[in-house]
Amino acid sequence: MFAADGATTAEQWISAGVAILIAFVMVFLLDAFFKRRGKAFAESVLQGNISQETDTRLRFLRRLLYAFIILVGVAVALSQFTGISRLAASLLASGAIAAAVLGFAARQTLANFVAGIMIAVTQPLRVGDWVFFEDQYGVVEDIRLNYTFLRTLGGQQVVIPNEKLASGILRNDTLGGGAVGLDVSLWLPPAADAGRAVAALEEETGQSVSVAEVTAEGVRLAVGGDPCAPPDRAPREAELRLRCLTRLRAEGLLPAPE
């Protein structure tokens, strides 16, 4: 960051500041364009409401452009200093070592970035989808370059690194029709009459009931339910679970609460 005579000059600092300022102004204007014109333009081109797939790709493209403009602005600013040019030449001369050090230091960030591109292209989830990931269930609020944001039914925001999301097991309740069936599990004591419990619950709910698992601790029953919209799944399952527990206690198959 030094001039040829060993001292920085005011002109260099001014030029660098102007380059960075122009980059941020361009980002601001681009953001304003996307917010006011981008979505309307996409809808007019597509002759209808913008799809979740297109919305997700537009959001990712917008942030990719932001990052590119900022990087270009910083690169132009740094190019004003001859010391940086000499430093860059030295680094290029030892490019293998520099690349190895940089890659090791930024491996997680780069992994999240690459995973974000994969998610934007393949779209296992989209903005507005209801998904279940590692005990977290909610709607996808945003997919950014490095992180994906979920909003749970309780209103909490969950931030998931894209690399973890791309390599994990994800359940998307919105894909494939947008309706999900109910699935409730209930446990009976080992000595309880499972056949009688199945018959009672089928009569109570009008749904299929099966013995899903038998262990030394008890018997697990699986109760299905009619499909519903993903946002209604949790309250509907809670209602079904309560009905089943009430019926089992009325039949004497579960101990009454103390």
Secondary structure, 3 states (H helix, E strand, C coil): CCCCCCCCCHHHHHHHHHHHHHHHHHHHHHHHHHHHHHHHHHHHHHCCCCCHHHHHHHHHHHHHHHHHHHHHHHHHHHCCCHHHHHHHHHHHHCHHHHHHHHHHHCHHHHHHHHHHHHHHHHCCCCCCCEEEECCEEEEEEEECCCEEEEEECCCCEEEEEHHHHHHCCCEECCCCCCCEEEEEEEEECCCCCHHHHHHHHHHHHCCCEEEEEECCCCEEEEEEEEEECHHHHHHHHHHHHHHHHHHHHHCCCCCCCC
